[in-house]
């Protein structure tokens, strides 16, 4: 198992670590912080849950259900999986444990692209995993990445066509990004990797939307597309900046006015939990301007929904329209946003320039 070059999530290559010990630690933290939580949505990921042996995965889900009561409360339970570790036994264990949506990290069907990303599955394995997800689950997602350096747009379209033939209800199509500290960014900074031309990236972004629209998918978030009734409820909650509790090494949470993040290293996390300590690594109660910016940063990604003005005011204590009145006026004049009575949305042009829009709204510029 390897860590992908572009990944900036808190994940580690497996080198013989005790998986049962780690599962026990996560369940012990759940007992302390999520007993009878009864969540509306559950998301198992930020690593590769499908790497767990089927029997251990089943045990974990059963215990998590007992502790949190998600079986009676959750409207959706999503589990991430990688094609090379998503076999029938794991699929059956996940479904029996309450998972009703699988999110598969396909990324590409091209061997040269997969090798460059350090992905260990093949295109054939990815298509087999999609077929398996369709067999076992009522809903499933496929994640893809475009803008690989030198990518032939027609090759990208052929990949899309093959994935669409598997009939996923949901697709995430992300532009390859260069996050601080990742192996890919270090290669780029050392001159050993050339990022794709921004104009071609824009063309791929727009063409992807056209193709998926022709197949009945709506772009409901910057990088996410769904058929009717297939939008990811857990992700929608995050984009709406709603409360959530994160359990596990490096897990983040936003609950009761506090943002927190657990210790990242699995060994440090396990040691804290088994010592009876809270495994928190960072914790803060953000100021109102920061909460408001988070509402805007996440909500403006929702293409048709945008930011609910009343919700943002309830969460932050600030009216987003009046607080940023001068900035909104400038952005409207530049055809980047539109302000309605109850919503703030980007225009089609603003969606393409979202990073620029958000830079203009940074809290440091408003205090």
N, C-alpha and C positions, 0 to 999 in steps of 0.2 A: 504494500500500500504506500502511495506517495502523495505528497502535498502538491497541488497544482500551482504552477508558476504565477498565475494571476490572482490567487486566492489571498484575501486579507482577513478572512474569518479566523476565529480562534480554533484552529485544527492542527493536528499533529500526525505524523506518519506512525503507523503501528510497528513497534519493534519488540513485540512480545509482552507488552504491558498486561496486567491482570484485569481483564474486562469485567469479570464478576465483581471484583473489588470496587471498580468504578461505578458499576450499576448500583451496588449497595450504598455507595456514598450519595449518589443522586437521589435514591429513594429515601435515605435518611434525611437529606436536606428537605425533600418534599414533606416528610412527616413534620418537620419543624416549621416550614414556611408556607405550605400549601394544603394542610389538612382540611378536608371538606371545603376546598376552594370553590368547587362546582363551576369551572370555567365555561364560557360560552363557546370558545374555540381552543384547540390545542394544536401546537406545531412542534414536531419532533425533528430536529435537524441542527444545522450549524456544525456539521461534521458528517458522518456517514452512519446513521442508525442501522442501515441494512448490512453493515459489517458485522454486527452482533450475530452469533449463532442463533438459529431459529428458536431453540428452546429457551435461551437466555432472553431473547427479545420478547417471547410470549410471557415469561415470568415477569419481566420488567413492566410490560403493559398491564398485566393483571394487577400487580401491586400498585402501580400508579393510579389505576382506576379505583382501587379500594381506598387509597389515601385521599384522592382529590374529589371523587364522585363524578368524574367527567362523563361516565357512561349515561348518567341521567340528565346531564346539563348541557353537554357540548352539541352544538349544531354542526360542527365539522371538526375532524381530526386529520391533519395532514402529516405525512411522514416523508422525509427526503430519502432518496435511494440512488445509488449509483448502479449503472447497468451490470457491471461485472460481479456485483454481490447480491443482486436481486433475483434470487431463484424462487422456485415454487414453494419450497419449505418456508422461506422468510415471508413471502407474500401471504401464505396461508396463516402464519403466526400473526402478522400485522393485522390482517382482516379480522381474525378471531379476537384480537386484543382491542378492537374498536376503531382502528384506522379506516377511514372511508375515502381518503384522497391520497394518492401517491404523487410525489413530485420527483421526476427523474432528471438527473443531471446529464443530459445527452451532450450538450455543448456543440458537437460537430459529428458528422458522419465520415469526415475525410481523415484517412490515416496520418497524413503529414501534419494536419492541424492538431489532431489528438496527441501526436507525439510531441509537438512543440509546446503544447499546454501541459505535458506530463500526465495526461489522462491515460489510464491503463486499460480501458475497454476499447473494443473495436466498433466500427459502425454497425456491423452485423449484430453484435451483442446489444447495442442500443435499440435496434429495431425489434429484437427478440424481447427485450425488457418492456418496451412499449406494448407489444402484443400481450405480454403476461399481465401488465397493469390493467389493460382493457378487460382481460378475462376475469380478474379477481376483484376489481374495485369499481364502484359506481362512477368515480371521478378520478381523472389523472391528468397531470401536467407534464409538459416537456420543456426543459430549459435549454436554450440555444444561445450561442455567442457569435456575433458577426463583427466584421472589420478586422479580421486577421490580416496582417500585412501581406499585400500582394493578392488578396482574395479576388477571385474572379466572380463578379456579380451573378453570372449565370450558374456557377457552381453553388453559390449560396441559394439560389432559387431552386436548384435541383434537390439540395438538402431539405429545404422547406417542403417541397412536394412529397418527398419520401416520408417525412414525419407526418404531414397532413394525411397521408394515406392510412396512417394508424388511428386516425380520428380522435386525437386528444381533445378534451373539452376546453383546455386552457393551454396557452403557450406563453412563455417568457422569452423574449428576444432581446438580449442585452448587447450593447456595443462594448467591445473589448476595452476595459478601462485599466489605467495604470495607477494603482493605489500605492501610497507611501509604504515602503518597507517590504514590498513583495519582490520575489525573484525576477519577475518580468520587468518591473520598474528599474531594478538594478541593471538588468541587461540593456534596457533602453538608454539609461543614463551613461552607461559605459560605451555606448555606440555600437553595441552588438545586436540591437533589435531596433528596427525602424517602424515607428507608428504609422498607421495608414493615413492617407491624405484626408483632411477633414471634409472636403467637398464630397469625396466618395462615401465617407461615413454617412453624411446627410442623405445622399442618394439611396444608400442601402436602407437607412431608417425609413424613408418615405416609401420606397418600393415594397418593403416588408409589410407596411400598413396596407398598401393597395392589394397585395396578394392575399393577405389574411381576410380583408374585407370581402373579397370575391368569394371566399370560402365560408362566410357567415360569422367571422370573428370580429368583435369590436375592440378597438384599442381603448381600454378603460383607465389605463395608467401608462405612464411614459413608455415602459418596456413590456407591458402585460396585455394580453389579448384573451378574450373569452367568448365562447358561444353563449346564447341566452341561458341564464340560470347557472352558469359555471364559474362566476367570479370567485376568487379565493377569499373566503370570509375572514380568515385570520390576517391575511395581508391587508385587507380593507380596514380592519381595526387598527393596524399599525399606521397606515396612511392617514387615518382620522385622528391619530395621536391619542387613542383610547388606552386605558389602563391595562397592563399585563404584568404577570409575574414570571421571571426567568429563573429556571432551576438548572444547575449544572456548571461545569467549569467554564468561566468566561461568559456566562449567561447574563444578559442585561435585562433590566426591568424598569417599569415606570408605573408606580403604584402609590396612591395616597400622597401625592405631591412630592415624591422622592424618586430620583433616578439612581439606580445602583448597577454595579457590575461586579460579578463574582471574580475571585482569583482566577487567573487564566491558566496557569500550568496545572494539568491534572493532578500531579503528585502533591502540589501545595494545596490544591482544593480538597483532595481526599484527606490529607493530614488534618486540615482545619475541621472538616466535618466529623471525622472520627475522634477528634479531641473535644467534641461538643461545642465548638466555636462556630459563629456565623462566618461562612466563607466569603464574605464581602471583601472586594478589593478596592472599590471606589464607591462613594455615596455622596449625593448632593441634593439640596433642595434649590432648584434653579430659580432665578429671579423671573419676574413676570415677562420682561422683554425676551428672555431666552425661551420661555415656554411658548410665547406668541410666535417667535421665529420658527420653532420646531413645528408648530401647527401649519405655518405657511410653507415651510420646506417640504413637508410630507404631503400636505393637502393639494398644493399646486401641481403635484404629479398626477392627480386624478383628473384626467382630461375632460370628462363631461361633468363630473360632480364638483370639482374644485374645493375651495375652503368654505365650510359652513360658518358664516359670520357669528351666529349666536353661540355655536359650540366653541369656537376659538375664544370668544369673550368669556364664556363660563370657565374654560380651562385656565386662562391666563389672567383674567381680571381686566383685560384691555380690549377695547374695540379695535379690531384690526384696520377698519376703514379710516377711523378718525386718527388713530395713532400714527399711521403712515400716509396721511392725507396728501402731503406734498409729493411723496414718492409715487403714490398711485397715479396722481395727475400726470406726472412725467411719463410713467410707463404706459398709461392709456394713450397719451399723445404719440407715443412711439409704436402704437399698435402691438403691444406686448401682453397686456392684460385687459380684461373687461370687468367692471364692477357693477353688480346688480344689487338690488335691495338686500338680499340675503346671502349672496354668494360672491366669491372672488375666483375668477378662472383665468387661465392663460388663453391667448389667442393661438391660432395655429403657428404663427411666427414666434410667439412667446414660448410655446412648448419646445421649439427647436433651440431657443436661447434661454432655457430655464436657469442654467448656472449664472448667466449674466443678470437675470431678474433677481435671483436670490442674493447675489452679491450686493445689490442695491438695498436690500432689506436687512442686512446684517445688523445685529443689535449694537455692535460697537460704533456704528454710524448714527445711532439714534439716541445715545445717552450722553 
